[in-house]
Amino acid sequence: MMPTITAFERSPDGGRGLARDMQVRWALEEVGQPYDVRLVSFNAMKQRAHLAINPFGSIPTYQEGDLALFESGAIVLHIAVRHAGLLPDDANARARAVAWMFAAYSTVEPPILERATAVILERDAPWHDERLPLVDDRIRKRLAELSRHLGDSDWLDGAFSAGDLVMVGVLRRLQRSGLLNEFPNVAAYVAGAWPCRAVARRSASASGRGGRARTGSGRAPPPAA
């Protein structure tokens, strides 16, 4: 059965592909799994039908047969475990790839999300100008640690894995901040995965192997202007 994921009907990022569903889409494209996308409004996310799948009223969700999942990390991990291509065959390497997924969400992402909150929601707050540099320094600390680990490697631990997919998904939120450019190997790491790999997967999708977006009614959404 073809899985169905949910995504914003109108994404707050204005189409930049930073919403959580993008990591799930990318994972599905990487493993060559066709999928449907059901677009949901902010109002629909708070209704009983959606809350039955995700009690926190957010996206993405994943449904396949009688399986329903929420949380992008859990969905990506499920895809990676079920399909070849995102986790190494070696048991120890697989464990390390999963560890990098957790590191992306638990260690690297928190100050990045804090920055997004400061920039978007707290711009007019009296403490904004003092707080933002402190948040940026916390991000720089994580980027410096990641930079030391990467060195001149293309990926975090040998071949590309779900750990890289999630880490790059997290780091893409910094692309307009200028912070990535302070760490050239980290910037190159992100550029090597996105849009290069993602464009290749979308090209495959366009030839019929990828996802099909539809609204909650099942109708295809209108083409972008």
C-alpha positions as CSV (number, residue, x, y, z in Angstrom):
1,M,0.0,0.0,0.0
2,M,1.3,3.5,-0.9
3,P,2.0,5.6,2.2
4,T,0.3,9.0,2.6
5,I,2.0,11.9,4.4
6,T,0.6,15.2,5.4
7,A,2.1,18.7,4.7
8,F,1.0,22.3,5.1
9,E,-1.6,23.5,2.7
10,R,0.1,26.9,3.0
11,S,3.6,26.5,4.5
12,P,4.8,29.3,6.8
13,D,8.2,29.2,5.1
14,G,6.7,30.4,1.8
15,G,7.7,27.3,-0.2
16,R,11.4,27.2,0.9
17,G,11.0,23.5,1.9
18,L,11.9,24.0,5.5
19,A,8.8,22.4,7.0
20,R,9.2,19.0,8.7
21,D,7.5,17.1,5.9
22,M,10.4,17.8,3.6
23,Q,12.7,15.4,5.5
24,V,10.1,12.7,5.1
25,R,9.6,13.4,1.4
26,W,13.4,13.3,0.9
27,A,13.7,10.0,2.7
28,L,10.9,8.5,0.6
29,E,12.6,9.8,-2.6
30,E,16.0,8.4,-1.5
31,V,14.6,4.9,-1.1
32,G,12.4,5.1,-4.2
33,Q,9.1,4.7,-2.4
34,P,6.1,6.3,-4.1
35,Y,3.8,8.2,-1.8
36,D,0.8,10.5,-1.7
37,V,0.8,13.9,0.0
38,R,-2.4,15.2,1.7
39,L,-2.3,18.9,2.2
40,V,-3.9,20.2,5.4
41,S,-4.8,23.6,6.7
42,F,-3.9,25.0,10.1
43,N,-7.6,24.6,11.1
44,A,-7.7,21.0,9.9
45,M,-4.6,20.2,12.0
46,K,-6.6,21.0,15.1
47,Q,-9.6,18.9,14.2
48,R,-10.4,15.5,15.7
49,A,-9.5,13.5,12.6
50,H,-5.9,14.9,12.5
51,L,-5.5,14.8,16.2
52,A,-6.3,11.1,16.2
53,I,-3.1,10.6,14.2
54,N,-1.0,13.4,15.8
55,P,-2.3,14.5,19.2
56,F,-0.1,17.6,19.0
57,G,-1.8,18.9,15.9
58,S,1.2,19.3,13.7
59,I,2.7,17.9,10.5
60,P,4.0,15.6,9.1
61,T,2.0,12.4,9.7
62,Y,2.5,9.1,7.9
63,Q,-0.2,6.5,7.2
64,E,0.3,3.2,5.5
65,G,-2.3,0.5,5.9
66,D,-3.1,0.3,9.6
67,L,0.1,2.1,10.6
68,A,-0.1,5.8,11.6
69,L,3.0,7.7,12.7
70,F,3.8,11.2,13.7
71,E,7.1,13.1,14.4
72,S,9.4,13.5,11.4
73,G,12.3,11.7,13.1
74,A,10.2,8.6,13.9
75,I,8.9,8.6,10.3
76,V,12.3,8.9,8.7
77,L,13.7,6.2,11.0
78,H,10.7,3.9,10.0
79,I,11.4,4.5,6.3
80,A,15.2,3.9,6.8
81,V,14.6,0.6,8.7
82,R,12.0,-0.6,6.3
83,H,13.8,0.2,3.0
84,A,17.4,-0.2,1.9
85,G,19.5,2.9,1.2
86,L,19.4,5.1,4.3
87,L,21.1,2.8,6.9
88,P,24.3,0.8,6.5
89,D,24.3,-2.9,6.5
90,D,26.9,-3.1,9.3
91,A,25.1,-3.2,12.7
92,N,27.6,-0.8,14.4
93,A,27.4,1.7,11.5
94,R,23.6,1.5,11.6
95,A,23.7,2.4,15.2
96,R,26.0,5.4,14.6
97,A,23.7,6.6,11.8
98,V,20.7,6.6,14.2
99,A,22.9,8.4,16.8
100,W,23.5,11.1,14.3
101,M,19.7,11.5,13.7
102,F,19.3,12.0,17.4
103,A,22.2,14.4,17.5
104,A,20.7,16.5,14.8
105,Y,17.3,16.8,16.6
106,S,18.5,16.9,20.2
107,T,21.9,18.7,20.1
108,V,22.2,20.8,16.9
109,E,18.6,21.9,16.3
110,P,17.5,23.4,19.6
111,P,19.5,26.7,19.3
112,I,18.6,26.9,15.6
113,L,14.9,26.8,16.5
114,E,15.5,29.3,19.2
115,R,17.0,31.6,16.7
116,A,14.0,31.2,14.4
117,T,11.8,32.2,17.3
118,A,13.9,35.2,18.1
119,V,14.0,36.4,14.5
120,I,10.3,35.7,13.6
121,L,8.3,36.1,16.8
122,E,10.5,38.3,19.0
123,R,11.9,40.8,16.6
124,D,10.1,43.7,18.3
125,A,10.8,42.5,21.9
126,P,13.0,44.8,24.0
127,W,15.5,42.0,24.6
128,H,15.9,41.0,20.9
129,D,19.1,42.8,20.1
130,E,20.8,41.5,23.2
131,R,19.5,37.9,22.9
132,L,20.2,37.2,19.3
133,P,24.0,37.3,19.5
134,L,23.9,34.9,22.5
135,V,21.8,32.5,20.5
136,D,24.1,32.8,17.5
137,D,27.1,32.0,19.7
138,R,25.4,28.8,20.9
139,I,24.8,27.9,17.2
140,R,28.4,28.6,16.4
141,K,29.5,26.3,19.2
142,R,27.6,23.4,17.6
143,L,28.7,24.2,14.1
144,A,32.3,24.3,15.3
145,E,32.0,20.9,16.9
146,L,30.3,19.5,13.7
147,S,33.0,21.1,11.6
148,R,35.8,19.4,13.6
149,H,34.1,16.1,13.2
150,L,33.5,16.5,9.5
151,G,37.0,17.6,8.5
152,D,37.2,17.0,4.8
153,S,34.7,14.2,4.7
154,D,31.6,14.3,2.5
155,W,29.3,12.7,5.1
156,L,29.2,12.2,8.9
157,D,30.1,8.5,9.0
158,G,31.3,7.0,5.7
159,A,28.4,6.8,3.2
160,F,25.3,9.1,3.1
161,S,22.7,7.9,5.6
162,A,19.6,8.9,7.4
163,G,21.8,10.7,9.9
164,D,23.0,13.0,7.1
165,L,19.5,13.5,5.7
166,V,18.2,14.7,9.1
167,M,21.3,16.8,9.9
168,V,21.2,18.6,6.6
169,G,17.5,19.1,7.0
170,V,18.2,20.8,10.3
171,L,21.1,22.9,9.0
172,R,19.2,24.2,6.0
173,R,17.3,26.5,8.4
174,L,20.6,28.5,8.7
175,Q,21.2,29.2,5.0
176,R,19.9,32.8,5.2
177,S,21.6,33.6,8.5
178,G,25.2,33.7,7.2
179,L,26.3,31.4,10.0
180,L,27.0,28.4,7.8
181,N,29.5,30.5,5.8
182,E,31.7,30.8,8.8
183,F,32.3,27.1,8.6
184,P,33.1,26.3,5.0
185,N,33.2,22.5,5.3
186,V,29.8,22.5,7.0
187,A,28.4,24.8,4.2
188,A,29.9,22.4,1.6
189,Y,28.4,19.5,3.4
190,V,24.9,21.0,3.2
191,A,25.5,22.0,-0.4
192,G,26.6,18.5,-1.3
193,A,23.4,17.0,-0.1
194,W,20.9,19.8,-0.9
195,P,19.8,20.6,-3.5
196,C,22.1,18.1,-5.4
197,R,20.6,14.8,-4.1
198,A,17.1,16.2,-3.6
199,V,17.0,17.6,-7.2
200,A,17.9,14.1,-8.5
201,R,15.2,12.5,-6.4
202,R,12.6,15.1,-7.6
203,S,13.6,14.4,-11.2
204,A,12.9,10.8,-10.6
205,S,9.6,11.8,-9.0
206,A,8.7,13.8,-12.1
207,S,9.1,10.6,-14.2
208,G,6.6,8.8,-12.0
209,R,8.5,7.3,-9.1
210,G,7.7,9.9,-6.4
211,G,4.9,11.6,-4.5
212,R,1.6,13.0,-5.7
213,A,0.3,16.0,-3.7
214,R,-3.4,16.1,-3.1
215,T,-5.7,18.2,-0.8
216,G,-7.9,16.7,1.9
217,S,-10.6,16.2,-0.6
218,G,-8.4,14.2,-2.9
219,R,-8.2,16.8,-5.6
220,A,-4.8,17.8,-6.9
221,P,-3.8,21.3,-5.8
222,P,-3.7,24.1,-8.4
223,P,-0.3,24.6,-10.1
224,A,2.0,27.2,-8.6
225,A,1.9,30.6,-10.3
